Amino acid sequence: MTLEQFSQTPIAPQMQYDYDLAIVGGGIVGLTLACALKNSGLRVALIEAKPYSAAAKKGQAYAVHLLSRQIFQDIGVWEQILPQIATCRRVCLSDAEYHRVVEFQLSDLGTEALVYVAEHKALLLPLQDFLQGCDNVSYLCPAEVIETQYNPDGVKISLSLGTESRTIRVRLLVAADGARSRIRTDAGIKTRGWQYWQSCIVAFVKPEKPHQDTAYERFWPSGPFAILPLPGNRCRIVWTAPHEEAKALVALDDERFLAELQRRYGDQMGQLELEGERFVFSVQLMQSDRYVLPRLALIGDAAHCCHPVGGQGLNMGIRDAAALAQVLQSAHHSGEDIGDLQVLKRYERWRQRENLTILGFTDFLDRIFSNNWLPLVAVRRLGLWLLLKVRPFKIFALKLMTGLGGRPPQLRERF
Ligand SMILES: Cc1cc2nc3c(=O)[nH]c(=O)nc-3n(C[C@H](O)[C@H](O)[C@H](O)COP(=O)(O)OP(=O)(O)OC[C@H]3O[C@@H](n4cnc5c(N)ncnc54)[C@H](O)[C@@H]3O)c2cc1C
């Protein structure tokens, strides 16, 4: 029987459930969903393959949008996150050597931050700690999903927990297992998208002068270049360039790499000093054809991936998690089956289109700025001029970039 046929199948004798739902993937997105379901009355299993301590070692850093802050506040974990992250009060946008720079200020939104910047562990550890106080969540870690068997009334999941194996039965399986989601592939959900012609170089640097809580995004014909402030006067570089150029850049010795870096960003913060290693990531745009099937929902990178310009990817995943939590809690409180396709479709209708808008926006930004074709240069200079001179246009762009343009999840009223 295919997954598609489930909704038409008469209900089989009730399965004995170990949990109401299982979330596969204890990255930031999976953890956000588990934490958001505290006090929901739902019993949750969170399954993560990497050992507890190893999960925080990922050397990534993210722009965290205002709507993500709101979600963490509603969950009750923001107070633990805030001391470890940078509050960005100014964002400067510029186009290669063009002399006009668009500056976004706090007064543009009337908020105390435009965006926040956090290292992976600054988000992951407070979420993991918060989970300790969630009596309804069992953290199965390290544990890996070996097999899934979908039935009309539930999912049977075979797990490997080191030397042991175990089977659990749930009403709903949520895949938060990242871009290469095995759960998505095994369920036969197709994806659309492409690999970009660019790779992304990331590194931590320490500037000579204070970064003054300012983020710079500069668009070069080879790709967008961002330098984001972090606590302790450190910064994160997110630098996209065509594959061969990116490979050649990371292969340079520190001195020559820093010289190239300085050429891209200028000297607003004086000399830069490299901290730790630099890494290259391939960059892709991907959208799953479906976010849900009977008894299955996809969230985060398992459902979509985008170009790093504008720092959208993780924020989209956090919004997925909050939206799904809201849909599941409402369904549970009104006595509906949380694995039913009609319930899950509410989540898909909400998130799939919004995410597609963001994917289109990041793709548009990358394409329009990453080239030197004169008509496009003229169009984007006009865009920068509009951002400088037409305030409603500037506010609209800022809201789109910070996630304030979409439908916000309402978690607080349910706690
Ligand atoms: C260079 C670069 C820069 C970026 N910058 C930003 C930024 O500034 N802002 C932003 O919002 N986003 C950014 N992103 C995107 C962001 O990194 C991702 O969107 C985000 O990490 C996705 O989180 P996730 O929890 O969905 O997936 P992941 O972080 O991939 O987590 C998946 C988890 O599932 C676990 N797992 C996998 N398979 C199994 C299994 N079978 N059983 C159990 N567990 C399993 C893994 O161990 C992992 O912990 C950037 C991405 C790149 C590449």
The ligand as an SDF file (V2000), in Angstrom:
LIG
                    3D

 53 58  0  0  0  0  0  0  0  0999 V2000
   27.3560   28.1670    4.6890 C   0  0  0  0  0  0  0  0  0  0  0  0
   25.9960   28.2390    5.2750 C   0  0  0  0  0  0  0  0  0  0  0  0
   25.6350   29.3780    6.0080 C   0  0  0  0  0  0  0  0  0  0  0  0
   24.3450   29.4500    6.5760 C   0  0  0  0  0  0  0  0  0  0  0  0
   24.0050   30.5780    7.2620 N   0  0  0  0  0  0  0  0  0  0  0  0
   22.7360   30.6680    7.7720 C   0  0  0  0  0  0  0  0  0  0  0  0
   22.3060   31.8520    8.4930 C   0  0  0  0  0  0  0  0  0  0  0  0
   23.0300   32.8370    8.6590 O   0  0  0  0  0  0  0  0  0  0  0  0
   21.0270   31.8830    8.9700 N   0  0  0  0  0  0  0  0  0  0  0  0
   20.1630   30.8280    8.7710 C   0  0  0  0  0  0  0  0  0  0  0  0
   18.9930   30.9310    9.1890 O   0  0  0  0  0  0  0  0  0  0  0  0
   20.5470   29.6940    8.1310 N   0  0  0  0  0  0  0  0  0  0  0  0
   21.8030   29.5870    7.6210 C   0  0  0  0  0  0  0  0  0  0  0  0
   22.1750   28.4550    6.9630 N   0  0  0  0  0  0  0  0  0  0  0  0
   21.2290   27.3260    6.8500 C   0  0  0  0  0  0  0  0  0  0  0  0
   21.2310   26.4800    8.1340 C   0  0  0  0  0  0  0  0  0  0  0  0
   22.5290   26.0110    8.4080 O   0  0  0  0  0  0  0  0  0  0  0  0
   20.2750   25.2940    7.9890 C   0  0  0  0  0  0  0  0  0  0  0  0
   19.0530   25.7510    7.4420 O   0  0  0  0  0  0  0  0  0  0  0  0
   19.9870   24.6620    9.3700 C   0  0  0  0  0  0  0  0  0  0  0  0
   21.1790   24.2500    9.9910 O   0  0  0  0  0  0  0  0  0  0  0  0
   19.0460   23.4690    9.2270 C   0  0  0  0  0  0  0  0  0  0  0  0
   18.7500   22.9380   10.4970 O   0  0  0  0  0  0  0  0  0  0  0  0
   18.0130   21.5310   10.6620 P   0  0  0  0  0  0  0  0  0  0  0  0
   17.8420   21.3360   12.1310 O   0  0  0  0  0  0  0  0  0  0  0  0
   16.8130   21.4920    9.7680 O   0  0  0  0  0  0  0  0  0  0  0  0
   19.0140   20.4560   10.0460 O   0  0  0  0  0  0  0  0  0  0  0  0
   20.4430   19.9900   10.5880 P   0  0  0  0  0  0  0  0  0  0  0  0
   21.1590   21.0990   11.2850 O   0  0  0  0  0  0  0  0  0  0  0  0
   21.1230   19.3620    9.4110 O   0  0  0  0  0  0  0  0  0  0  0  0
   20.0830   18.8800   11.6910 O   0  0  0  0  0  0  0  0  0  0  0  0
   19.6750   17.5870   11.3510 C   0  0  0  0  0  0  0  0  0  0  0  0
   19.9120   16.6690   12.5420 C   0  0  0  0  0  0  0  0  0  0  0  0
   19.3550   15.3920   12.2650 O   0  0  0  0  0  0  0  0  0  0  0  0
   20.2550   14.3800   12.7100 C   0  0  0  0  0  0  0  0  0  0  0  0
   19.9730   13.1650   11.9060 N   0  0  0  0  0  0  0  0  0  0  0  0
   20.1400   12.9970   10.5840 C   0  0  0  0  0  0  0  0  0  0  0  0
   19.7400   11.7710   10.2000 N   0  0  0  0  0  0  0  0  0  0  0  0
   19.3160   11.1190   11.3110 C   0  0  0  0  0  0  0  0  0  0  0  0
   18.7960    9.8140   11.5780 C   0  0  0  0  0  0  0  0  0  0  0  0
   18.6040    8.8870   10.6070 N   0  0  0  0  0  0  0  0  0  0  0  0
   18.4650    9.4690   12.8450 N   0  0  0  0  0  0  0  0  0  0  0  0
   18.6210   10.3790   13.8510 C   0  0  0  0  0  0  0  0  0  0  0  0
   19.1270   11.6410   13.6650 N   0  0  0  0  0  0  0  0  0  0  0  0
   19.4690   12.0150   12.4140 C   0  0  0  0  0  0  0  0  0  0  0  0
   21.6460   14.9840   12.4750 C   0  0  0  0  0  0  0  0  0  0  0  0
   22.6100   14.3770   13.3000 O   0  0  0  0  0  0  0  0  0  0  0  0
   21.3880   16.4620   12.8420 C   0  0  0  0  0  0  0  0  0  0  0  0
   21.6250   16.7220   14.2070 O   0  0  0  0  0  0  0  0  0  0  0  0
   23.4410   28.3680    6.3920 C   0  0  0  0  0  0  0  0  0  0  0  0
   23.8210   27.2210    5.6770 C   0  0  0  0  0  0  0  0  0  0  0  0
   25.0780   27.1650    5.1060 C   0  0  0  0  0  0  0  0  0  0  0  0
   25.4670   25.9220    4.3280 C   0  0  0  0  0  0  0  0  0  0  0  0
  1  2  1  0
  2  3  1  0
  2 52  2  0
  3  4  2  0
  4  5  1  0
  4 50  1  0
  5  6  2  0
  6  7  1  0
  6 13  1  0
  7  8  2  0
  7  9  1  0
  9 10  1  0
 10 11  2  0
 10 12  1  0
 12 13  2  0
 13 14  1  0
 14 15  1  0
 14 50  1  0
 15 16  1  0
 16 17  1  0
 16 18  1  0
 18 19  1  0
 18 20  1  0
 20 21  1  0
 20 22  1  0
 22 23  1  0
 23 24  1  0
 24 25  2  0
 24 26  1  0
 24 27  1  0
 27 28  1  0
 28 29  2  0
 28 30  1  0
 28 31  1  0
 31 32  1  0
 32 33  1  0
 33 34  1  0
 33 48  1  0
 34 35  1  0
 35 36  1  0
 35 46  1  0
 36 37  1  0
 36 45  1  0
 37 38  2  0
 38 39  1  0
 39 40  1  0
 39 45  2  0
 40 41  1  0
 40 42  2  0
 42 43  1  0
 43 44  2  0
 44 45  1  0
 46 47  1  0
 46 48  1  0
 48 49  1  0
 50 51  2  0
 51 52  1  0
 52 53  1  0
M  END
$$$$
